[in-house]
Amino acid sequence: MKKLLAFAVVALACQISLAQTLARGVNVSGLAANRDMTSGVTTITGNVTNVSDRLIDALSVTFKLYDEQNKEVGSTTDSTSQLAPGAVWNVKAETSTPFSRFSAMDVVAK
């Protein structure tokens, strides 16, 4: 029961729907976090779309992790190479650091 409750709390706290168009021509949307109670690993997922008319050679997203007191407790990053115009990249960043909420703090497109 405690495990199920902990999963529900993390899932609810981290269900964020972020849609942001950034200067480099990418859109970040559908962010969510799901914790595997058996392994203790949380996976942050979402979609990054290249809304520009040019190829992006490299792309990374860094998520900052925060505890219940809004203190930063860590970060996790996912990256990919070459995102074509109009293409969607499915972000998947994993962490074993416990956290209450997260934010996409750094999106780098080259």
C-alpha positions in Angstrom: 0.0 0.0 0.0 2.8 2.4 0.9 4.5 1.7 -2.5 1.3 2.4 -4.4 0.7 5.6 -2.5 4.2 6.8 -3.1 3.8 6.0 -6.8 0.6 8.0 -6.9 2.1 11.0 -5.2 5.1 11.1 -7.5 3.0 10.6 -10.6 0.5 13.3 -9.6 3.2 15.7 -8.5 5.1 15.3 -11.8 2.3 15.2 -14.3 3.3 18.4 -16.2 2.0 19.4 -19.5 4.6 21.8 -20.9 4.3 23.4 -24.3 7.1 25.9 -25.0 8.5 27.1 -28.2 12.1 27.9 -27.8 14.5 30.2 -29.7 16.1 27.3 -31.5 12.8 26.2 -33.1 11.9 23.3 -30.9 8.7 22.6 -29.0 8.7 20.7 -25.7 5.4 19.0 -24.7 3.7 16.2 -22.8 6.2 15.9 -19.9 5.5 13.3 -17.3 7.4 11.3 -14.7 6.7 7.7 -13.7 8.5 5.9 -10.9 9.2 2.2 -10.9 8.7 1.3 -7.3 10.6 -2.0 -7.7 13.8 -0.5 -9.1 13.5 3.0 -7.6 14.1 4.6 -11.0 12.0 7.5 -12.2 11.7 8.0 -15.9 10.8 11.5 -17.2 9.3 11.4 -20.7 8.0 13.9 -23.2 8.2 15.0 -26.8 10.5 17.5 -28.5 9.4 18.6 -31.9 11.7 20.4 -34.4 9.3 23.2 -35.6 12.0 24.9 -37.7 12.8 24.3 -41.3 16.4 23.2 -40.6 18.1 20.1 -39.4 19.2 20.2 -35.7 22.6 18.4 -35.4 22.4 17.8 -31.7 19.7 18.2 -29.0 19.6 17.8 -25.3 17.2 18.4 -22.5 18.2 18.7 -18.8 15.6 18.3 -16.1 16.2 19.8 -12.6 14.8 17.8 -9.8 13.3 19.4 -6.6 12.3 18.1 -3.2 9.1 19.0 -1.3 10.8 22.2 0.0 11.6 23.2 -3.6 15.3 22.6 -3.0 17.2 21.3 -6.0 18.3 17.7 -5.3 19.7 16.7 -8.7 19.3 16.7 -12.5 19.0 14.2 -15.3 19.6 14.7 -19.1 18.7 13.0 -22.3 20.1 13.8 -25.7 19.8 12.8 -29.4 21.6 13.6 -32.6 20.0 15.0 -35.8 16.4 15.9 -35.5 14.9 16.6 -38.9 12.4 19.5 -39.6 9.0 18.4 -38.3 10.4 15.3 -36.6 9.5 14.4 -33.0 12.0 13.1 -30.5 10.7 11.0 -27.5 12.7 12.2 -24.5 13.5 9.6 -21.9 15.6 10.7 -18.9 16.1 8.3 -16.0 17.1 9.0 -12.4 17.3 7.1 -9.1 17.3 10.4 -7.1 14.0 10.8 -5.2 12.2 14.1 -6.0 8.8 15.7 -5.7 8.7 17.8 -8.8 10.9 18.5 -11.9 11.3 21.2 -14.5 12.9 21.2 -18.0 15.6 23.8 -17.3 17.9 23.6 -20.2 17.1 22.7 -23.8 20.1 22.9 -26.1 19.8 22.6 -29.9 22.9 22.9 -32.1 
